[in-house]
Amino acid sequence: MMEQYLALKREAKGSLLFYRMGDFFELFFDDAKVASDILDIALTARGEHDGEPVAMCGVPVHAAEGYLARLIKAGQRVAIAEQTETPDEAKARAKREGRPASKALVARDIVRFVTAGTLTEEALLEPRRANLLVALAEVRGTIGLAACDISTGLMVLEECSPQLLGATLARLGPSEVVVPENWEFGPEDPARHARSAFSSDAGAERLKSLHGVSTLDGFGEFSRAMLASAGGLIAYLGHVGRGELPFLLPPTAREQSRGMAMDEATRASLEILEATNGRRNGSLVATLDRCSTGAGSRLLAEDLSAPLLDQSGIENRLTLVQFWLERPIERANLRDALRALPDFGRALGRIVAGRGSPRDLGQVRDGLGEAARIHQWLVGEADRPTLLDMLLPELTGHGALVDQLARALVASPPTERSNGGFIAEGYDASLDELREMSGSARRAIAAMEARYRDETGISSLKIKHNGVLGYFIEVPSRHADSLMAPDSGFTHRQTMKGAVRFNSLTLHEEASRVSEAGGRAITAEEAHFEELTALVGAAREAIAATAAALARIDVSSGNAERASEGDWCKPTISNAGKLAISNGRHPVVEAALAREGERFVANDCTLQADDRLWLIGGPNMGGKSTFLRQNALIALMAQAGSYVPASEAHIGLVDRLFSRVGASDNLAKGRSTFMVEMVETAAILSQATAKSLVILDEVGRGTSTYDGLALAWAVVEAVHSKIECRCLFATHYHELSRLAESCPQLSLHHVRAREWKGDLVLLHELAEGPADRSYGLAVAKLAGVPAPVIKRAGQVLEKLEAARNETGGLAAGLGELPLFAAAAGEAAPEETREEALAKKLREADLDALTPRDALDLLYELKNSLD
Ligand code: ADP
């Protein structure tokens, strides 16, 4: 057995092997250790291999799905090895091959791989999230990405540079990534597949044969990198499905410039699909989502991940939202209708992948039927927006198929097809006859029970059925003797504790009629199932288009629902370099505050050509980060086609959105936090364009005060004078406010705070002008730092501030700094007295200074100036 196991394990490569033994899937060796750890099940040992006990654990077959889900979630892939013959067949085979039957080993084979990106099972999929598998390939310095969601058949090809791979993957958010062997680009821990499959020729051939076409021209234009990745994707799907390919729609090519670009750090910091804790709760999508269907929620997540950049596309979506907003009654009716829809896009995926059930067929029937009803109702509506007119034709055209499915299937078909019972009465006369036969035999058996009771006088006699014996007669032991007599007409079958079981000729005959007619009925139903599956498969593209159109309608009505709940406005979209928002709110923070019964303070933001960089100061906790993010989110939501939380909003299209938060405690991947911050800042400086929107929150915080201030200064100057894009920059460095003197398109703002009777009141209100002071001690007090410490800090601060007023403070000398444009690229000038002073300051380790030392240092610095 071990030999067979090890051979299968080699075939399973990096996957855990589920090895079927009777009613269990067993795992051995390291697999067992990994699985028992993740699943928290007992690890045992069985026999020896190479002198070592073999670690083992197992899960019952009937509960395997739940265990699989947990393993997949933990990042594992699983190969399922099933028994491909019965023990009797194995014995017969052994005999034929001249081996003792006692040593016969049941043949096993891997029937399927279960991986995160190739799930179709309803129980393993999250209803509100797309489940993407992405394959990567590289052709002459360009990365091709082939993405598919086999639960719905969607397939998109695109390409990017190696530098943008991280950002592109972040936008797609795949559940699983597959790469060629020896792949050197990210991400971490992908699945690997033979390199030869990732070639553009192989990819083109596979796509052509998959869709039965001689040229791919009809689908769009694909680069070699795209085709190579498609080749890898299809090969991997074939491997995982052991030769069976799942449902794939014809590929479409995504144009790079179509959407608003956002990198991984921006997505994470704006918490678009997931909050910082990795959950959907608290994310933008969760706050916005009022969709009635899982497919709608998935499309909304896609919209928010890839906001549009073309004005008419955005306006089409917005107009449809407006249409529903202005029709509350129709909207409510529509949402009721949508809520009743099954997720038939995913049912279709299972059917085409060969894993469909009668219930899936029923879902396709119900979904298409409902779509036709929605269509009929919507064509009667007046003043339909363009987008709705484009979607409507997709909703119909399935009349014949729906009709056939309706006639063929019972009202709610079961998920299990092997027991039959899903084909409706009246659909097939011969099936009805078979059912009638087995039904009459069943009735005859029931009648027989009464007759036997009479004949034998045993009132407790029963006719029962089980999987092993079939039908049998059972009497309590004390009555068994009379039936045991040779001429009784009964034959003994089994003696139990307290009961004895018998057979009789008549019972045997009727039972055979039941099982024969029943067996033939099941075969007939099976044939109908195949036929119906093929019909659905043939119409798969049109069915998928219907599901997609309904999802779009769902998103638009859900967005209208959300807009009416929050009193949101329809944004105006233009090509101007403007971002003007009146009474803007942060949707997630506002909702969180509302739950606590608190009110969110709305704020305006007006960035435009002559005033496009706002420097925002004010105390910690004053609302700076919230303000920054709300404006970025409003731009993002608008371009995704949603109304926005504001009373008025004018969004000049944003081509790239950047959001950075100064290093705090998110220690990533072994790099120091400051390093991460600088790498991310560098990315902005190299990629942002004049049409971008950049929000920078406390950049420079992760290093010493001087380094931090100097870097923040230089970054603001570069954004202002070189990139010339719209930017919101929050900082607690007062000194930066001097930038207003040299940067004409920069203005100063602050979040307001007041000290009232010694306590700090944060107003969360934005005002013009620099922050007057930092309120650091007041915030510390608010946070619960003990009073004596606050008092002492107050004394130190007083001294420091007095010294600052004498020396001109941290930024002394910056007034003489040449302008950014002039300074960039110039050779380093000779060291001035101020620079010498700055150098000394830079070298001072402030954290190690006592207040007394600090004072001494200040005196020394001042003296050096004299
Ligand atoms: P900062 O970046 O200035 O330290 P934050 O933006 O993190 O401050 O805000 C701190 C907290 O203040 C938030 O968690 C939120 O609860 C509250 N807050 C921020 N902005 C507002 C606002 N406009 N209205 C009401 N509460 C706000």
Residues whose N, C-alpha, C, O or C-beta is under 5 A from the ligand:
A	BS01	ADP	R599 F600 V601 P619 N620 M621 G622 G623 K624 S625 T626 F627 H764
